[in-house]
């Protein structure tokens, strides 16, 4: 635990039921994930750095506190903000849209499932979620990582070429992406598979 | 040592709970999540379940006594209870909840009342049986690891 050489992926789990939060946390930890659980969609958005009034703020402090989330798993039926609502907000955010989202529900409602998948959810788990379901998470996390890495690589390449010219040019490109995204941890994690 | 006979009793107890339909495979799934770091996970989850479910049962009882009944609220409470039962594999309680919820959707008061009595009954029986099961389990637990001291 002293040295963070192993990339332990971090999953944010959202469920209003304490019992289910306990379960999902155990399932994820047993599968070697780092876990944060919250009891509502709005709390999830807070952790992710999205407040209601700031829909596009990649500069918010959560990144600096090293809260990198590699996957979000959320219950569908929650009061106030459903898992679907949360999914939508995440996919609408330029800083968060590449984070894979998995929806859980105790009810097998095809229209609900399709709606979520169409909105960009990677998978739909029927509760009770089981250990075997945890194996389905990694491919989505790796895909998300690849997208992020690729985005960074494009930036780095561009910034290398532009640094030979004008630094002003780089500032224009950094408009949307924060420098915090180029964390050394991410590049080293690519080699771990 | 009494230990292996206790272990047998535990295994038998669990098997009969499943065979008689009180519990389903989800209970075994919970056991898979126990390890050295979380040796009492199943008991903790079950304890939490009964905290949750007892509260819900009480709320349903109250809601049924109100006049006129709020069937939407009753249905929602039934749904929450059913969800909890799913998480621990409380099969019989779950099945009664499903029936109860159907009566709520139909706004059938008599059906609701009759069905709810069954929910309560199954809930109470399961609580009793699981308490006995965990008591037995506790007797085997510490003895298996540390020096065998009587409990």
Interface residues (C-beta under 8 A of the other chain):
Chain A: X17 X18 X19 X20 X22 X23 X26 X27 X30 X77 X106 X127 X128 X130 X131
Chain B: X26 X29 X30 X32 X33 X35 X38 X41 X44 X45 X48 X49 X52 X79 X80 X82 X83 X84 X86 X87 X88 X89
